Structures are given as structure tokens and as C-alpha cells.
Amino acid sequence: APVAGVVGLGLNLTDPEGLLGGSGEEGFTVALLERGHDGLRMGPRHIPLNAAFMNGTVEGEDVWIPMTSILGGQERCGFGWHMFVECLAEGRGVSLPAGSIGAARSVVAGVGAYSRVRKQFRVPIAEFGGIQEAMAKAGSDGLITIAGGDVMNAIVDNHEAPMVISSVMKQNCTERGRRIVECGMDIAAGSAICRGDKNYMGNAYMSLPIAITVEGANIMTRSFQIIGQGLTRCHPHMSDLLKALQLPPSEEKHAVKIFVKQFHKIVGHGVTNFFGSVSRGVGSTFSSAIRSKTAYKNGDDLLAYHEKQLLRLSANFALTGDLCFSLGGRLKFEELLMGRLADALGAIYLGYATLHHYHRRRGIDGLEALTEHAMLRLEREAQEALYAASENFPGPLGPLASTVMKMGCFPLGGLTRPYSDPSDQLTKEVSRLLTTPSEIRDMFQEGIYSAPEGTIHQMTDLINALPICVEADKVATSLRREKREPTAEETNLIAKADALRDALIQVDVFEHATAEEAQPGYVRPALQGTEDRFANLDKTVFREAA
């Protein structure tokens, strides 16, 4: 609102005198008003965590809205909710995940380089296990968000507005964005908490809760909206059953016929899903057990294996969705269950998006390792969410539904929960790809701003320093191994790398942080109190003690 030239207003339209005349309806309606419209006040803003996020108020008194300002004209009066939901379905699935994608690219580009530039105990911190773990997680979460964004953008380009998928993207990708930035903050440490021009992480970290909160808070989207809408909108038979319940009394016989028919289809769908879930569960468990930890290096095997696992998890999820109908209307109050199922659905969808990304970008050296790392984490997320749901299935029929779910999803108990976190060896490989010059880093750096030569810009300087520092480390290692003195060229390379390291690990310092501190004679309150206490101290006590 503070900078908008046009504002969309949602209003509850009433027509007590019947002026609509049958064209349009009463109810929620959307109007578009230009800035400066008579009676409209726009401009006062909120300040969400000091971020450049233009949030503000819109107020008005006796505002006359002509029918020409109604979105869609008179005949679309009363249809505002449809418009709002459609815009939300498109917008929040693109704009907010884009922030997470930007965070992923920045963390891999900047923090990945920093972890190789920064040394502790004469060793780049990129060689420390804790740093490698955080870096690999940030990288695989980054790949997941990029892949999900690519698919979502393609859906919107196809003029579709998928409400459930956009909810998954908004909640899941912004949450992953939070994790990515937190990993980056942990790695960059002191350089990420000291404010100033050299800090490229602080603002992103501070503004994270905004993306988490706006356009449907994640806590609500996860625990209510995704499954609350998804089970009815995406089930192949539930929508027709609900429509039958809404038919007028004059069509009762027809409604009953449709209801019974769809009910039988739902039961049949559940039975089919049960046996499909069992067979796929046993088959995927066997394929996981005999799979080599290096099988991912063959791209065809990577795609075939993980597609099979996602089909298994999809069958598990479909069975669980059918069992949820045993709760009836109570389902909308079981938010713990819906939250776990939202986690499973999000992991499955993003798993397919990640495989699609690999199929499209195949040929990038190292993409197999990063994709494997991401897929293993997603499959484990889905598995654990479904298992937790089976352990805590609510409702009067909860124990029965829990038993059926466990028999269908995990027919051999723990043996049919085969997914685990990536191995340490894979984690180290992914971290190496993200912290040394590689095609994977080039992929993440696509679209990253690069400052002109001669300009001081911390992220650009880190990216440019990375190959120099890596090459200098190779030379230093070679000198120690061969027990020889460096050549003049090698000496210059090592000196240049050391100078870059010394410059890039520095943080900004300030003489004062506020205008008040800059005033002549200003003394900080803590120091003033110390001076006062010393002035009033009986110094003879010290003399006697001496």
C-alpha cells in the first residue's frame, strides 16, 4: 500500500434493494481503486523487521465505488473469493519460493567460497566435518527449491493455478529457505553477525520470518490448508460425492444414486491403494537393500531407482488419504495429522520436481551426487512423516486405521522403512563440489549479481578469490609432500591468496552506531556508571589491603 498505484479491496457486497437485478450476486466482491480515489487513504506503512517489504494500511470513509471499478464488472459481483484464491494460488507459489531460491544461490556462492577462503588451525574450514554437513544440507535444500520453482513456474506459464501445489511450494520452500540461511549463518559465523557492507547474510536472516508469515502463515498452511483442501480437491472421487450432497431436494433420487456410486468408488480406491502400497513397499525395500551406495553415479539408474521410491511413497500417501475419510468432518480439527501428511506430500512433490530438474540439466558434472543427496533426504522425510501419522492416527477408528496404515505402508515393520540420511561419504562429496570450483557451483551462481571489476563487493570478491585460494592450497600441499622450496611463481600465488584471505575475513567496524553516540562528549551509560562507582569508592580499602 505505501507505494501501490492501484489497490485491490475485498468487500462484502449487500443489495437490500435488489439493484443488481439478477446480474451478479451479493457476497464477497473485489474492487480495484487507483491511488488518490476520493475518500481513500493510503501510505502509512508498517516496518516488518526493517526489511524493504512495503506493507501498510488502507483506510477510507464514505468511499464511493462505481460499478466500473468492480473487478469483472457487475456480473462478477459476489465472485471475489474465487478471484482472490486464484491470484493467491499463482502468486504465492512463485514470489515467496523465489526468495528461497535466491537465498540458496547466495549461500552456495558466497558461503561456499567463504568456507574455503577462511582458515582455522591453518586448514580451510570447508575441511571440517560440521561445516561439510551444513554446506551439503544447504546445497541439497537449494537444489530442491530451485527444482520446485522451475516446475511451479512452468505450471503458471501454462495458465494453471494449482491451489494445493502453490501451498506446498510456499510452505515447504520458505521453510527450506530458512534452513539454508541458518546453515549459511552457522558457517559464516562472526562475519554473518557483524553488520555492515561486508555482511551479505544478515538482512536475509532477519527477513526470513516475513516469507514464513505472509500469504498464509506456514503454521496454518502446513497444519490445515494443504491437506484440508488437497484431500477433497485432488481425490478422484470425493469431489463428485460432495457435489451430490449439494444438489437441491428436487434431485434427491439422482443425488443418492451419485453418492452411492462415488462411495463405492472411494472404497474400491482404498482397497486398490492398500494392495498397491503393500506390493510397492516390499519391492522398493528389496531394491534399496541391494543397491550400492555409488549406484547414483549412473544417471539412468539414479532416475529409475528414485522414481520407484516415489511411486511407493505416493501409494503409501494415497492409502493414508483414503483412511483419513474415516474421520469425517473431524479431520479438519486433526491438525497434527494434517501437518504430517503435508510434510509427506511436500517431500513427494519436490522429489518429482528434483528428478525432473536432473532430467533437464543432466550433463552437469557432479549433479548426480547432489541429486542423490537431495532425494535421500526427501524420501526419509516422507517416510518419517507417514510413520509418525500411523503411530498417532486419531479418532474413534484411530487404532483400526493405524493398524491398516501400518500393514499397507510398512508391511514388514522396520524392514519396510528403508530410507536413511545420506552417507558421510556422499555428504563430503557434495560439500567438496559446493566449496571448490565446479560445474555445480556454476549452476548455483546463475543469475547471481557480479560487481564490476574494481568495485568492492563482498560476495563478488569471495567468488573471485575462490579459485586462487584453492590453487594456492594445492601448491602448499605439494610443497609439504615434496619437501621443497616454492618457485617465485608459487611464492607470488601463495602470497596473493594470503592477502585475499586476510582482506575477506575482516568485518566492518564503526566509531559509533547512532547519531547520539556521535555527539561530542558522549559517554556510554555503562561507562558513565563505572566512572561514578570508582569516584565514590573508598580507596583506602585498597591501600589497607595492600
N, C-alpha and C positions, 0 to 999 in steps of 0.2 A: 503493500500500500504506500509506503513513503515515496516510492519512485514510479509507481504504476501510472500509466496514462489512461488505462481503462480498468475498471473493477467489475468483477462478476459478483452479483449479490443473490443469495438464495433467500427466498421469502415464501411464507405460507399464504397463498392466494385464496381469498374468500370472495364469493359472489352472491351475497344475500338477495340482491335484486334481480338476479338472472340476466345480467348484461352480456354474458358470454354467448347466450343464445344457442347453445349446443355446440359451438366451435371452441374446443378447449375444455379443460376441467378445472375444478378447484384443487388446491393442494400445492405441494412444493414446486416452485417455479424459479427460473433463473432469468435475471435481467442483467444487461451489460450497460454500464453508465460510464461516460467519459469524465475524466478529472475536470473539476470546475462545474459539474452539474449543479443546478440550483438546490441548495439545502444540504449538499453532500460535503462532508469534511474529511479530508484525507491528509496524512502527513505525519502525525506523532508516531514515533517508532519505538519498538522495543529494542533492547540490545542483547541478543542471545549470545552470551559468553564472548562478548567483544568480537564476534565474527561478522564478516561482511554479508550478513544474511538479512535482507530487507523485510523485516516483519513489523507490522504496525497496525494501527486501528483504523476502522472506517466507521464514521458516525454520520447521522443525519436526522433532520427534523422536518416534518411536513414535506418530504421529498415526493414530487410528482413524477411518476414513471409512465411515460406514454407507451402504448401497446407496441410501437415500433422498436422499443428498447428490449422487449421480451425476446429472449433467445429462441428463434424458431417461429416467432410471430404468435398470434392469438391461438392458433390451432395446437401449439405446443405448450400452452398453459397447463400446469399440473404434471408435466413430464420432466421437471427439473432434476429429480433424483436420478433418472436414467442418464441424463447428461453428465451430472457430477460423477457418477460411478464410472462412466465410460472414460471421462477425462482422467480420473484417478487411475484407472486400470492401465492407461497408456503412460501417463507422466511419471508416476512413482516407480514404475518398473524400469525406467530409463535414467532419470536425472539423479536419483539418490545412489543407485549402484554405480553410476559413473564416477561419483566421488570416491567410492571404494576402489574402483579401477585405477583412478589417479593416485590414490594412496599406495596401492600395490606397486605401481610403476616407480613411484618416488622412493619407496623403501628399498626395493631391489636395486635401483640405480644408485641412489645416494648412500644408504646404509650398507649395501653390499660392498661398495667401494671403500667406505669408511672402515669397515671391519678388516680390510686388507691393508689399508694405509696405517691404521692405528696399531701400535705395538705395545705389548706388555711383557716384561721379562725378555725383551729382545725377540719376541715372537709375535707375528701378526695375530690379533685376537680372533681372526677367522679360523685359526687352527684349534681354538678351544672348543671342547665338546658342547658346552652350554650355548655358545654363540652359534655353532653349527645347527643345533636343534631349533633355535629361534629363527634362524635365517631360512632353514628348509621349510618350516611351518609358514612363514610369511610368503615364501615363494610359491608353495603349492596352493595356499589360500588365494594368492594373487592370480594364479592360473585359473582357478575355479571361478573367480569373479569376472575375469576377462572373458572366459568361455561363456559364462551365463549371460553377460552383457551382449556378446555377439549374437547369441540366439534370440534374446529378447528384442534387440534392435531389428533383427530380420523379421520377427513376428509383427512388430509395429509397422515396418516398411511394407508389410503385406496387408496393411489396413485392418488388422485384427486388434481386439482389445481384451486380452485374456485376464480376467479379474484374479483368478487363483494364481496363475503363474506370476503376475505382477506382484502379488502379495508375497509369494515365495522369494522373488528377487529382492524386493525391498527389505524384508526382514532378514533373510539369510545373508545377502551380500553386504548390507550395512553392518551386521554383526561380525562378519569376516573382516570387513574393513577395520573395525575396532581392534580385532585381534592382530591384524597386520601392523597397524600403527603402534600398538602396545609392544609387539616384538621389536619393531624398529627403535622405540624409545628405550627398551631394555638394552639393546646392543649399543646404541649411540651414547647412552648413559649421560654423563655430565654435559656433553656437547648438545644434548637434546633438551636439557632443562634450563640452560642459561640463555635468557632472551637476547635478541639482537639479530643483526643481518645474517650472521653465520648459522643461525638456527633455522633449519628448514623443516623441522618436525613439530615444534611447539604449537603452532597455530592449528595444524591438522589434529593434533592430540586434543587440544582444547575444544575444538568444534565438533568432535565426534558425537557427543550426546545430541546434537541438533539433528543429524541424519537419523539417529536411533529413534528420535521422538516424533519428528514431523511426518505428515501424511499417513497417519496410522501408527501409533506408538508400537514398537516391536513387541512389547509385552502383551499387548492386546492382539496384534496381528498373529503372533505365534499361537497364543493360547485360545483364540476364539475364531478369528476370521478365516484363516486358511482352510481348516477342516470344516468349520461351520458352513462355509459356502461350498467348499470343494466336494463334500460327500453328496450334496444334492445336485450341484451343477454338473459334476463330472461322471456321476454314476450312469450307466447306460439305460437304466430302467426307472430310477427314482423320480426323475423329472416328470415323466408321463403319469406316474402314480399320484404325484402331488397335484397335477393338473386335473386329474379325475376327481379329487376331493374338492376342487374349487368350482366344479360345474354347478349350474343352478338346479334347484329342486325339480324343475320340469324335465331334466335329463337324468334323473336319478338311476333309472334302469341301465342306461348307457354307461353312466359313471361307475356303477357297481361292476359291470362287465369288464370295463377297462382296469379297474382296481384289482380285481381277482386275477386277471391275466398278467398284469405287471407284478403282482405279488408272487405269483408262481415263477415268473422270470427271475425275480430277485433271489428266491430260494434256490432255484437252479443255478443261478450265477454263483451263489455262495458255495454250493456243493462242488461245482466245477473248479472254483478257485481253491477249495480245500485240497482236492487231489492234485491239482496243478502245483500248488505250493509244496506239497509233500514230495512229489517227484523231482521238482526243480531243486528243492532243498538237499535231497540226497545226492543228486547229480553234481551240484555245484560244490558240495562238501568233498566229494571224491576228487573232482578236478583241482580243488585248492590243495588237497593233501599231496597230490603227486606233482604239483607244479614246482619248478625250480625257481629259486629266488632271483635268477638272472634271466628268466624267460621273457621279461619285458623288453629285452634288447631287440627282439624280433617284433617289428611293428604289427605284423599280421596277427601273431599270437597274442600280443597285448590287447588289440581290439577284440578278438574273438573271446578271450578269457573274461574280460571285464564286461562285455555285453551279456555274456551268460550270467554273470553275477547280478547284473542289474535286472535281468529278466526274472531271476529268482526272487530278488528283493521286491520287485513290482508285484509278483504273485503273492508274496507274504503280505504286502501292504493291501492289496485288493481283498484278500481274505479278512484282514483286520477291519477294513472299511465295512464289509458286509456284517461282521459281528457287532459293529457299533450300532447298527439299526436295532439291536436288541434293547438298547437304552431308550428308544423312542424319543420323546421330547426332552427327556432328562439329559440327553447328550450335550445340549448347549450349556449345561451347568458343570459339565465334567471337563474343566479347562486343563487340568493336569494331563488327562488322557489326550486331549486335542493338541496340547503343546508337544507331546512326544511324537504324535503322528505327523505333526507339521515338520518336526526335525527329520523324520524318516522320508517324508515326501520331498522336502527340500534337497536332501542328500541324493535321492534317486534322480530327481530332475537335473541337478547340477552335475551328476555323474554322466548322464547322457550328453549334456552340453560340453563337458570336458572331452569326452570321446569324439564328439563332433568337431571340436576345435583341433584335436590331434589329427583327425582325418583331413581337415582343410590345410593345416600348417605342417603336415608331415614332411620331413626332409630337414628340419632344423636340428642340428646336431645337439643331442642332449635332451630333446623334448620327450623321448621315451622315458627317461628316468624321472623327470618332473611329473609327467602324466601318471606314471605308476605310483609315485608318492601321493599325489592328489587322490587317485582312485582308491587306494588302500584306506586312506583316511575317511573318504566319503562312505565307503562300504561298511567300515566299522561304525561310523556314526549312525547309519541307517539300522544296522543290526542291533546296536545297543539301545536305540530308541524303541524298536519293536519289542525287544526283550523286556525292557522296563514297562512297556504297555501291557505285555502279557502277565507280568508279575503283579500289576496293580489294576487290573480291569475292574471297573466299578459296577454298581447297580445290583439289583436283586438277582440277576442271572450272571453276575460277575464271575463267580467261581466256575460255572459251566463254560462261559465264554473264554475265560482264561485257559481252561484245560483244552478246549478246541483249538484255540490260537496256538498254544504250545505244541500240540500234536501236529498242526498244519505247518507252522513256521519252523519249528525245531523238533522234528520227529525223533531224532536220536539224541535229544538233550544237548549237552555241551558240544558233542561231536559235530552237530549241525549248526554251530556258531563258529565258523572257521576264520572269521576276519579278525585281523590284529593290526596293530600300528606298523608303520614301515620299519624295516630293519635299520640298525645303526649304520650299516654299510651304505644303504641307499640314502639315508639322511646325510651322511658325509659327502656322498657324490653330488647330491642336489645342492648342498651348501657350496661345494667347490665350484660348480657351474655358475652360481649366483655371485661369487666373490672373486672370480678371475675373468679375464676377457673371454667371452664365449658367445655363441650364437643365441643362447638363451638370454643372456644379458641384453644383446641387441634387440631381441624381441620385446623385452620389457621396456627398453628405452625408446620404443617407437612413440613419437608424439611428445616426448619429454623436452621441455624448453632448454635450449643451449644458448648461453650468453655469448655475445660477440667476443672475439679474441681481444684480450687486453682489459676486459671488464671483470671486476671481482664479483664472483657469484659462486657460493659455496658448493652447490651441487654440481655445477658445471666443472668446477676445479677438481672436485673429487673424482668425477668420471674421467677427466683427462689425466689425472695423476695415477689412476689405477694401473694401466699397462706399464708405466715407468717403474712404479714400486714393485710390481710383480717381477719384472725383468731384473731389477736390482737384487731382489731376494734370490733369484735363481743364480745370479753371479756370485753372491755371497756364499750360498750353499756350495757352489762349485769350488770356490777358493778354499773353503774349510775341508772339503773332501780331498782335493788335490794337494792341499798344504803348500800353496804357492802364493806369491805376491800378485796383486792385481796389476793389469796393464793400465796405461794412462787413460784409455777409453773407459775401462771398467771403473777406475777411480772416479772419473767425472760422473758416470752414471749413478754410482752409489751416493756420491755427494749430492747430486741433484735430487735423488729420491729422499735422502735425509732432510734436505731443505724443504721439500714439498710436505713431507710428513710433519715437520716442526711447525710449518705455517698452517696446515689444515686441521691440526688437532687443537689449535688455540680457540678460545671462546671470547665473546665480546665482554668488555668491562666498561663501566660508566662511573664518572665522577659523582653523579647524582642521578636519582631515579625520578624525582619530582621537581616541579618548579620551586616548591618551598625549600627543598634541600639546597637549591642553587643560590638562595639569598645569602648575602654577606653576614657572617657571624652566626649562621645557623649551627646549632649543636643538636645532634640526635638525642631524643628523650632518654634513651638508655644510658648514653654517655653523661648527660647532664645529671642524672640521678647518681651515677658513680662519683662524679666530682663532688656533689653535695654530701654524700656519705663520707668521703675522705676528708672534706673540710670540717665536718662535725666530729671526726673521730678523735678520741683522746690518745694522742701519740705517745704519751708516757707509758702506756701499756706495753708498747713495743720496746721502749728503752729498758723497762724493768725486766721484760722477758729476755732481752739481750744480756 
